[in-house]
Amino acid sequence: MVINENLTTPILGEYDAVVVGAGPAGCGAALALGRAGMKTLLIEKFNCLGGAWTTGFMNPFFDFYQKTGIVQELIKELQSAGQFGGFWNMSFNYEYMKFILEKKMQEANVEVLYNTTFSRALTEGNRVYGVVAENIEGRFAVLAKTVFDCTGDGNVAASAGCPFELGEDGDYKECQAMTLMFLVGNVPEKYRDGLMIYEKLNAVYEKAGKQIPFKVPYLIPAPNSHFAVIQFTHMYEYNPLSAKDLTKATMEGRQQLIDAFEFLTKYDEEFKDLELITSSSVLGVRESRRIIGEYRVSTDDILSGARFDDAVAYVTFGADLHTKSNKGQNCFQVKPYHLPMRALIPKGYKGIIVAGRCISGSREAMASYRVTGNCAQMGESAGYYVAEAIKKGVDIHDVKLNLHLADE
Ligand SMILES: Cc1cc2nc3c(=O)[nH]c(=O)nc-3n(C[C@H](O)[C@H](O)[C@H](O)COP(=O)(O)OP(=O)(O)OC[C@H]3O[C@@H](n4cnc5c(N)ncnc54)[C@H](O)[C@@H]3O)c2cc1C
């Protein structure tokens, strides 16, 4: 059955760019657009900036070495606030990350709307000209010369009808595992630099007579604190595009984290005083839509160190696939490579750019460029490309930028 709602939708405004999703990619894009003088709106469904960096309780900050631009600025500001370091000398305090991003967004004159959920793309044929979103004021539309899909899941592009890949040849069961991160306090002094926690967890699981769900778990402390997140729960074979499956996976994750916490405090003398603080309010989804772009980053590209004239990111992080077959991680090194702007342009579509983990690439390539330093940098570079196209009144394909991405 279909209900014809017959709704009227007020137009909130017209922008040069609307960025949907304030994760690393969305923050990078919005900052670049704002700094380039573009009238920019950033829409985010939660009440802070950072996406997985903050609402996802994610650490450490991978693939920041050598990078220029916003990534380097963030590291420097976190460092000078004394809020960077900790685990592997690349972890940060979540609240400071939110605060620093907000400050930068205000300085760049980006209009930010929190608690605002994108609901659908506005399209005319294959051209995207705005989005419909909802918040406390109800449903509204915003019009934009370019819409940035930085939702991680490619929600805007999918709503516009852009084709995408999922899992292995469409089989979502092959997608990487999902994880519900959780925060603990009172971490023993000797583990405040972090710990690969497999042996401990395996021992307590054995004592409890239960099977461990993941074999490469980490205790990841925030800098200068007795708090840490535990990257442990692993949920396999759920469909990242099904609301029901995401709910089931979250509930399974909660059972796993309660088990882990109870077994650790009960059976491990060193962790008997550990405190359970909370789980992240968003389920960690490593892999979902990969929008089909004008260029698809291949596994060969990441192994051979591909270079492109339209480079938007310099990637050094190895591929890291959390696979169900070994309940662990399949990792391999890459030769530092570029991502091209064309991988961020949905094939056959205008007025829309994707940035973040949902760009066009093979599963193995995505397993490398998905980490946050790369998402932030590709978002930032794409912001500069679009700003240049708008300023010059030309098509994005006619923009030539020679961005300095890394000190190689
Ligand atoms: C469990 C886990 C652990 C990880 N560990 C690390 C790590 O240690 N280091 C690292 O660098 N990377 C890590 N990653 C990878 C990294 O976190 C992600 O790949 C990266 O954050 C993707 O960035 P993004 O900007 O594309 O998406 P996200 O960070 O997911 O941001 C998307 C944003 O869009 C918003 N959004 C989504 N839909 C809507 C909507 N309809 N309306 C409005 N807003 C919306 C979301 O709320 C979010 O703020 C990890 C990922 C997971 C899942």
The ligand as an SDF file (V2000), in Angstrom:
LIG
                    3D

 53 58  0  0  0  0  0  0  0  0999 V2000
   34.2060   -0.0300   14.5210 C   0  0  0  0  0  0  0  0  0  0  0  0
   35.0610    0.8200   13.6430 C   0  0  0  0  0  0  0  0  0  0  0  0
   36.3540    1.1000   14.0350 C   0  0  0  0  0  0  0  0  0  0  0  0
   37.1430    1.9270   13.2310 C   0  0  0  0  0  0  0  0  0  0  0  0
   38.4020    2.2220   13.6620 N   0  0  0  0  0  0  0  0  0  0  0  0
   39.0900    3.1800   13.0090 C   0  0  0  0  0  0  0  0  0  0  0  0
   40.2960    3.6750   13.5660 C   0  0  0  0  0  0  0  0  0  0  0  0
   40.7540    3.2240   14.6170 O   0  0  0  0  0  0  0  0  0  0  0  0
   40.9180    4.6920   12.9170 N   0  0  0  0  0  0  0  0  0  0  0  0
   40.4240    5.2510   11.7690 C   0  0  0  0  0  0  0  0  0  0  0  0
   41.0090    6.2120   11.2750 O   0  0  0  0  0  0  0  0  0  0  0  0
   39.3060    4.7510   11.1870 N   0  0  0  0  0  0  0  0  0  0  0  0
   38.6180    3.7510   11.7940 C   0  0  0  0  0  0  0  0  0  0  0  0
   37.4380    3.2840   11.2650 N   0  0  0  0  0  0  0  0  0  0  0  0
   37.0020    3.7470    9.9290 C   0  0  0  0  0  0  0  0  0  0  0  0
   36.3650    5.1180    9.9680 C   0  0  0  0  0  0  0  0  0  0  0  0
   35.7940    5.3900   11.2230 O   0  0  0  0  0  0  0  0  0  0  0  0
   35.2750    5.3160    8.9090 C   0  0  0  0  0  0  0  0  0  0  0  0
   35.5320    4.6170    7.7420 O   0  0  0  0  0  0  0  0  0  0  0  0
   35.1810    6.8200    8.6250 C   0  0  0  0  0  0  0  0  0  0  0  0
   34.7470    7.4700    9.7960 O   0  0  0  0  0  0  0  0  0  0  0  0
   34.2700    7.1270    7.4790 C   0  0  0  0  0  0  0  0  0  0  0  0
   34.1330    8.5150    7.4170 O   0  0  0  0  0  0  0  0  0  0  0  0
   32.8690    9.1620    6.7290 P   0  0  0  0  0  0  0  0  0  0  0  0
   33.0100   10.6310    6.8840 O   0  0  0  0  0  0  0  0  0  0  0  0
   32.7150    8.5690    5.3830 O   0  0  0  0  0  0  0  0  0  0  0  0
   31.6140    8.6020    7.5740 O   0  0  0  0  0  0  0  0  0  0  0  0
   31.2050    8.7350    9.0950 P   0  0  0  0  0  0  0  0  0  0  0  0
   32.3640    8.9500    9.9940 O   0  0  0  0  0  0  0  0  0  0  0  0
   30.3490    7.5330    9.3570 O   0  0  0  0  0  0  0  0  0  0  0  0
   30.2960   10.0330    9.1160 O   0  0  0  0  0  0  0  0  0  0  0  0
   29.0380   10.0640    8.4990 C   0  0  0  0  0  0  0  0  0  0  0  0
   28.2080   11.1650    9.1470 C   0  0  0  0  0  0  0  0  0  0  0  0
   26.9730   11.2900    8.4460 O   0  0  0  0  0  0  0  0  0  0  0  0
   25.9090   11.4120    9.3640 C   0  0  0  0  0  0  0  0  0  0  0  0
   24.6950   10.9390    8.7100 N   0  0  0  0  0  0  0  0  0  0  0  0
   24.4660    9.7040    8.2120 C   0  0  0  0  0  0  0  0  0  0  0  0
   23.2230    9.6260    7.6950 N   0  0  0  0  0  0  0  0  0  0  0  0
   22.6680   10.8620    7.8700 C   0  0  0  0  0  0  0  0  0  0  0  0
   21.3910   11.4040    7.5510 C   0  0  0  0  0  0  0  0  0  0  0  0
   20.4380   10.6700    6.9650 N   0  0  0  0  0  0  0  0  0  0  0  0
   21.1500   12.6840    7.8820 N   0  0  0  0  0  0  0  0  0  0  0  0
   22.1070   13.4490    8.4970 C   0  0  0  0  0  0  0  0  0  0  0  0
   23.3240   12.9660    8.8200 N   0  0  0  0  0  0  0  0  0  0  0  0
   23.6020   11.6930    8.5110 C   0  0  0  0  0  0  0  0  0  0  0  0
   26.3580   10.5370   10.5330 C   0  0  0  0  0  0  0  0  0  0  0  0
   25.6640   10.8320   11.7200 O   0  0  0  0  0  0  0  0  0  0  0  0
   27.8560   10.8570   10.6000 C   0  0  0  0  0  0  0  0  0  0  0  0
   28.1000   11.9800   11.4070 O   0  0  0  0  0  0  0  0  0  0  0  0
   36.6250    2.4480   12.0250 C   0  0  0  0  0  0  0  0  0  0  0  0
   35.3210    2.1540   11.6310 C   0  0  0  0  0  0  0  0  0  0  0  0
   34.5380    1.3520   12.4300 C   0  0  0  0  0  0  0  0  0  0  0  0
   33.1300    1.0790   12.0090 C   0  0  0  0  0  0  0  0  0  0  0  0
  1  2  1  0
  2  3  1  0
  2 52  2  0
  3  4  2  0
  4  5  1  0
  4 50  1  0
  5  6  2  0
  6  7  1  0
  6 13  1  0
  7  8  2  0
  7  9  1  0
  9 10  1  0
 10 11  2  0
 10 12  1  0
 12 13  2  0
 13 14  1  0
 14 15  1  0
 14 50  1  0
 15 16  1  0
 16 17  1  0
 16 18  1  0
 18 19  1  0
 18 20  1  0
 20 21  1  0
 20 22  1  0
 22 23  1  0
 23 24  1  0
 24 25  2  0
 24 26  1  0
 24 27  1  0
 27 28  1  0
 28 29  2  0
 28 30  1  0
 28 31  1  0
 31 32  1  0
 32 33  1  0
 33 34  1  0
 33 48  1  0
 34 35  1  0
 35 36  1  0
 35 46  1  0
 36 37  1  0
 36 45  1  0
 37 38  2  0
 38 39  1  0
 39 40  1  0
 39 45  2  0
 40 41  1  0
 40 42  2  0
 42 43  1  0
 43 44  2  0
 44 45  1  0
 46 47  1  0
 46 48  1  0
 48 49  1  0
 50 51  2  0
 51 52  1  0
 52 53  1  0
M  END
$$$$
